Amino acid sequence: MRKLSRGIPAVGGALAGALVIAACGGGQTKTVTRTVAQPSGGTSEPTSFAHSGSTGMSINQIYKQDAPGVVDIFVQSKSGGSGNSLFGGGGSYSEGEGAGVVYDKRGYILTDEHVIANAVKVVVTFENGMKAAAKVIGSDASSDVGVIKVSVPSSELHPLRFANSNSAQVGDPVVAIGSPFSQAWTVTSGIVSQTQRAIVAPNKYQIPDAIQTDAAINPGNSGGPLLNADGEVLGLNDQIDTNTQSLTGEGQNSGIGFATPANEDVQVAREIIAGKTVQHAYLGIGLQNPNPLSTTRSKGVAIQHVDPGSPSARAGLQVNDVIEQIDGTPVTSYEQLISVIARDHPGQTVTLTIVRDGQTKHVKLTLGQRPPGIAR
C-alpha cells in the first residue's frame, strides 16, 4: 500500500504525487480503492441536479433502488513483470476483489482501472447471486476508469443514473456501496467533505475534480459507486488517505476517501466503448502552490520544472514563472490549474497569463497529447 501525499511535480497539466490504494482482503489480494461512474444507457449526458431542491431518499431506499446496479468483481491478474501491478504477494498470478456499476442494458460495467489491471480472468457477481464471466473492454490509467462487459439477459441489468459531479457541494449526504474486505454490498454513509480535489492516477498523473468524502471506504470499495441523496452516482470510489494499516499492510479507512468525478468518468467510458483512444491535454511542467506564509503573492502557481521538448518548453515558459490565468480563468492552485486544462484537448491553443520577474506576460501555448507510460 502506498500513502497519499501531495507531491507537487506536475506533468502535462497534471501533477505527480502518491496515492493510497488499499488492498482487498482475503488471500493474495489486490490493492484497490477509488471511483468511476457513468450515465445509464451509455449515451445520455450526466444527469444534472440541484441537491438543495431535492428531498432525497433514506439510506435504505437508496440501497434498495441501487444495489441491483452494483456488482462484486473478482479478478485474477498477472502479478509479475509489470511496474503498474497493484497486487501483492508472490507467484505468477494474484487475486483481488473490487466493485463496479452497471452502465447500460448492453452489459457494460464501469469500475476502476486499477481493479482490472493486468486481468486474465474477471468474474462478476450480481446482487441476486448470479455470476457471469466478464470481458475487459478497455481502460484509461490517467483517469483510473475501466470498462468490462458481461453477456447476460438485459432483465438482469439495472443501470444506475449518474449525476453531474460538478453539482456536488460540501455537506451533501452520500452513500457508498462496495465490497470492503470481501464483504459485498456493504453500505456506508457520510457527506461530501470537499470538492475539486486532485488525486493521483495509477500512471502518476493527476485526476482533477475528485470528490472527498468521510463515508467509510476500504479495500474492496474500489470501483463501487458514491451516491448522492437521490441515488445517482457522483463517481466511483477510488482511494483513501490513511496512516492506519492492517497487520498485512492494507490501508484502512481514516475518514478521508476520494471518488473520481462522474463527468470525466462518463466521457472516458464513452470513448472506451466506442473503441477510441482516450486523449488528455499535456503541458509538461512541474508546479508549486503559492507559499501559505508569503505576504507578497496570494494567487497563481509557480513553475518548478519545464520538461524538455514539451508544449511548455516550446512556448518559452521558464522555471519560476507564475501562471495566474488560463484563457482568462484565474488560477489560484494546482488543483484548479489541472481542472481547467483537463477540459481542453490536445492540439488546442490556450493563452496563459504569467508573471515573470514582476512583469505580466501573455503566452500562447498549443497543448500536446499526454505521453504514455508513468509520469515523473
C-alpha positions in Angstrom: 0.0 0.0 0.0 1.2 3.5 -0.8 0.4 6.6 1.2 -1.3 9.5 -0.4 0.9 12.6 -0.4 0.7 16.0 -2.1 3.7 15.7 -4.3 3.9 18.9 -6.3 5.7 17.9 -9.6 3.2 18.2 -12.4 3.4 16.7 -15.9 1.1 17.6 -18.7 -1.4 19.6 -16.9 -1.4 17.1 -14.1 0.6 16.8 -11.0 2.7 13.9 -9.9 2.1 12.6 -6.4 1.4 9.4 -4.5 -1.9 7.8 -3.7 -3.2 5.4 -1.2 -4.8 2.3 -2.7 -5.9 -0.2 -0.1 -5.6 -3.9 -0.9 -8.7 -6.2 -0.9 -8.9 -8.7 2.0 -8.6 -12.4 1.7 -5.7 -14.5 0.4 -3.5 -12.9 -2.2 -5.1 -9.6 -2.7 -5.1 -6.6 -4.8 -4.7 -3.0 -3.9 -8.0 -1.3 -4.6 -9.8 1.8 -3.6 -11.1 4.6 -6.0 -14.2 5.5 -8.1 -15.8 5.6 -11.6 -19.2 6.5 -12.9 -21.4 7.0 -16.0 -25.0 7.6 -17.2 -27.5 4.9 -17.7 -28.0 3.9 -21.3 -24.3 4.7 -22.1 -25.3 7.6 -24.4 -27.0 10.2 -22.3 -25.3 13.1 -20.6 -24.8 13.1 -16.8 -28.0 13.9 -15.0 -27.9 17.4 -13.7 -29.4 18.1 -10.3 -29.6 20.8 -7.6 -29.4 19.0 -4.3 -30.9 21.9 -2.4 -34.1 21.4 -4.4 -34.3 17.6 -3.7 -35.8 15.9 -0.7 -33.6 12.9 -1.2 -34.1 9.4 0.0 -33.2 7.4 3.1 -30.1 5.2 3.1 -32.4 2.1 3.0 -34.3 3.5 0.0 -31.1 4.3 -1.9 -29.8 0.8 -1.2 -33.0 -0.9 -2.4 -33.0 1.2 -5.5 -29.3 0.9 -6.4 -28.0 -2.4 -5.1 -29.1 -4.3 -8.2 -26.9 -2.0 -10.2 -23.8 -2.6 -8.2 -21.7 -5.7 -8.8 -18.9 -7.5 -7.0 -15.8 -8.1 -9.2 -13.4 -10.9 -8.7 -10.2 -10.6 -10.7 -7.3 -12.9 -11.3 -4.3 -10.9 -12.6 -0.7 -11.3 -13.6 1.3 -10.2 -10.6 4.8 -10.1 -12.2 6.5 -8.4 -15.0 4.6 -5.1 -14.7 5.5 -2.0 -12.8 1.9 -1.0 -12.8 0.7 -4.1 -10.9 -1.2 -3.2 -7.7 -1.3 -6.7 -6.5 0.8 -8.0 -3.6 2.2 -11.5 -2.9 4.4 -13.8 -4.9 3.7 -16.2 -7.7 2.7 -15.7 -11.3 -0.9 -14.7 -10.5 -2.8 -13.0 -7.8 -6.4 -12.5 -6.9 -8.3 -9.4 -6.0 -11.8 -8.0 -5.5 -13.5 -4.7 -6.2 -16.9 -3.4 -7.2 -18.5 -1.9 -10.3 -21.5 -0.1 -11.6 -23.8 -1.3 -14.3 -23.6 1.2 -17.1 -26.3 0.2 -19.5 -28.5 -2.6 -20.8 -25.9 -3.7 -23.2 -23.9 -5.3 -20.4 -21.2 -2.6 -20.0 -20.0 -2.2 -16.4 -17.7 0.6 -15.1 -15.0 0.1 -12.4 -11.6 1.4 -11.6 -8.7 0.8 -14.0 -6.6 -0.4 -11.1 -9.2 -3.1 -10.2 -8.8 -4.8 -13.6 -5.2 -4.0 -14.3 -3.4 -7.0 -15.9 -6.5 -9.1 -15.6 -6.6 -12.5 -17.1 -9.9 -13.5 -15.6 -12.8 -11.4 -14.4 -16.0 -12.8 -12.8 -18.9 -10.5 -11.9 -21.5 -11.4 -9.2 -24.8 -9.6 -9.2 -26.8 -8.8 -6.1 -29.2 -11.7 -6.7 -26.3 -14.1 -6.7 -26.0 -14.6 -10.4 -22.3 -14.9 -11.6 -21.0 -14.1 -15.1 -17.7 -14.0 -16.8 -16.7 -10.5 -17.9 -14.5 -9.3 -20.8 -12.2 -6.3 -20.3 -13.2 -3.8 -23.0 -10.6 -1.2 -22.2 -9.2 1.2 -19.5 -7.5 4.5 -19.1 -4.9 4.8 -16.4 -4.9 8.6 -16.5 -8.4 8.8 -15.2 -8.5 5.3 -13.5 -11.5 4.2 -15.5 -12.0 0.7 -16.6 -14.9 -0.9 -18.7 -15.8 -4.5 -18.7 -18.8 -6.3 -20.3 -21.0 -9.3 -19.5 -23.3 -11.3 -21.7 -26.4 -11.7 -19.7 -30.1 -11.1 -20.3 -31.0 -7.4 -20.2 -33.5 -8.2 -17.5 -30.5 -8.9 -15.2 -29.0 -5.5 -15.8 -30.1 -2.5 -13.8 -28.1 0.6 -14.9 -27.6 3.4 -12.4 -28.3 7.0 -13.1 -25.3 9.3 -13.0 -25.3 12.8 -11.5 -23.5 15.9 -12.7 -20.5 15.7 -10.4 -19.9 19.4 -10.7 -23.1 19.9 -8.7 -21.7 18.2 -5.6 -21.5 20.6 -2.6 -19.7 20.3 0.7 -22.0 18.8 3.3 -24.2 16.9 0.8 -25.1 13.4 2.1 -23.6 10.5 0.2 -23.8 6.7 0.3 -21.1 4.2 -0.8 -21.8 0.6 -1.8 -19.0 -1.9 -2.4 -17.1 -5.0 -1.2 -14.8 -3.8 1.6 -12.6 -6.7 2.7 -14.8 -9.1 0.6 -18.0 -8.0 2.4 -20.0 -7.5 -0.8 -22.8 -4.9 -1.0 -21.7 -3.2 2.2 -23.3 0.2 2.6 -21.7 3.2 4.4 -22.7 6.8 4.5 -21.3 10.2 5.1 -21.1 13.6 3.5 -19.1 15.4 0.7 -16.2 16.6 2.7 -14.7 18.7 -0.1 -14.8 19.0 -3.9 -12.3 19.7 -6.7 -9.5 17.6 -5.0 -6.6 16.4 -7.2 -5.8 12.7 -6.7 -3.1 10.6 -8.3 -3.9 8.2 -11.1 -2.2 4.7 -11.5 0.2 6.2 -14.0 1.1 9.0 -11.6 -0.7 11.8 -13.5 -3.4 13.6 -11.5 -7.1 13.2 -11.7 -8.8 16.6 -11.2 -12.2 17.4 -9.6 -12.2 14.4 -7.3 -14.8 14.3 -4.5 -13.6 13.9 -1.0 -15.9 12.0 1.5 -15.9 10.8 5.1 -18.1 7.8 4.1 -16.1 4.7 5.1 -14.1 3.4 2.1 -11.8 0.4 2.5 -10.0 -2.1 0.2 -12.7 -3.7 -2.0 -14.8 -0.5 -2.3 -12.8 0.4 -5.4 -15.0 0.9 -8.5 -18.2 0.9 -6.4 -20.5 4.0 -6.5 -20.5 7.1 -4.4 -24.2 8.0 -4.5 -26.0 11.3 -3.7 -29.3 11.6 -1.8 -31.2 10.9 -5.0 -29.4 7.6 -5.6 -27.4 9.0 -8.5 -23.7 8.2 -9.0 -21.4 11.1 -8.2 -18.3 9.0 -9.0 -16.6 5.7 -8.3 -14.8 5.2 -5.0 -11.1 5.3 -5.8 -8.6 5.8 -3.0 -8.1 6.7 0.7 -5.7 8.8 2.6 -4.7 6.9 5.8 -1.9 6.2 8.3 -3.8 3.2 9.5 -2.8 -0.3 8.3 -3.8 -3.8 9.0 -1.3 -6.5 10.0 -0.9 -7.4 6.4 -0.2 -3.8 5.4 -3.6 -3.0 3.9 -4.7 0.6 4.3 -7.9 1.2 6.4 -10.4 3.9 6.5 -9.5 7.0 8.4 -12.4 9.2 7.2 -10.7 10.6 4.1 -11.7 8.9 0.9 -11.9 10.1 -2.7 -14.1 9.3 -5.7 -13.3 10.2 -9.2 -15.7 12.7 -10.8 -18.6 11.1 -12.7 -18.5 13.7 -15.5 -15.0 12.7 -16.6 -15.6 9.1 -16.0 -18.6 9.1 -18.2 -16.7 10.8 -21.0 -13.8 8.4 -20.7 -16.1 5.4 -20.6 -17.9 6.6 -23.7 -14.7 6.8 -25.7 -13.5 3.4 -24.5 -16.8 1.8 -25.5 -16.6 3.5 -28.9 -13.2 1.9 -29.4 -11.3 5.3 -29.3 -8.0 6.1 -27.7 -8.6 8.4 -24.7 -6.6 11.6 -25.0 -5.6 14.0 -22.3 -4.1 17.5 -22.7 -0.5 17.9 -21.7 1.5 21.0 -20.6 4.8 19.4 -19.5 5.6 21.4 -16.3 6.0 20.9 -12.6 4.0 23.2 -10.4 4.1 24.6 -6.9 1.2 26.1 -5.0 1.5 29.6 -3.5 3.5 29.7 -0.3 0.9 30.0 2.5 3.4 32.1 4.5 4.1 34.5 1.7 2.9 38.1 2.2 3.8 39.2 -1.3 1.7 37.0 -3.6 -1.6 35.1 -2.9 -2.5 33.9 -6.4 -1.1 31.8 -9.2 1.0 28.7 -9.3 4.8 28.8 -9.8 6.6 26.6 -12.3 9.2 24.4 -10.7 10.2 22.4 -13.8 9.8 22.5 -17.6 10.0 19.2 -19.4 12.4 19.5 -22.4 10.6 19.4 -25.7 7.2 19.8 -24.1 4.5 22.2 -25.2 5.5 24.5 -22.3 9.2 24.4 -23.4 8.2 25.3 -27.0 6.0 28.1 -25.8 9.0 29.6 -23.9 7.8 29.1 -20.3 10.5 29.2 -17.7 11.2 28.0 -14.1 9.8 30.5 -11.6 7.2 31.8 -14.0 3.8 32.2 -12.1 0.7 31.2 -14.0 -2.2 33.4 -13.0 -4.8 32.8 -15.7 -5.6 30.3 -18.5 -7.8 31.9 -21.2 -8.9 34.5 -18.7 -9.8 32.0 -16.0 -8.0 32.8 -12.7 -5.7 30.1 -11.4 -5.1 30.0 -7.6 -4.0 26.4 -7.0 -2.5 23.5 -8.9 -5.8 21.6 -8.4 -7.6 24.4 -10.2 -5.0 24.5 -13.0 -5.2 20.8 -13.8 -9.0 21.0 -13.6 -9.0 23.8 -16.2 -6.5 22.0 -18.5 -8.5 18.8 -18.2 -11.4 20.4 -20.0 -9.2 21.2 -23.1 -7.9 18.9 -25.8 -4.6 18.1 -27.4 -3.9 20.5 -30.3 -6.0 23.2 -28.7 -4.2 26.6 -28.2 -4.7 28.4 -24.9 -3.4 31.7 -23.6 -1.5 31.7 -20.3 -1.2 34.9 -18.3 2.0 34.7 -16.4 4.2 36.9 -14.2 7.9 36.8 -14.9 10.3 39.0 -12.9 7.4 41.2 -11.8 6.2 41.7 -15.4 2.8 40.3 -16.7 3.1 38.4 -20.0 0.6 36.6 -22.2 1.9 33.3 -23.7 0.1 31.3 -26.3 0.6 27.5 -25.9 -0.6 24.6 -28.0 -1.5 21.7 -25.8 0.1 18.3 -26.5 -1.0 14.7 -26.0 0.0 13.3 -22.7 3.0 10.9 -23.2 2.4 7.2 -22.5 3.9 5.5 -19.5 4.4 6.5 -15.9 4.7 10.2 -15.3 7.6 11.7 -13.5 
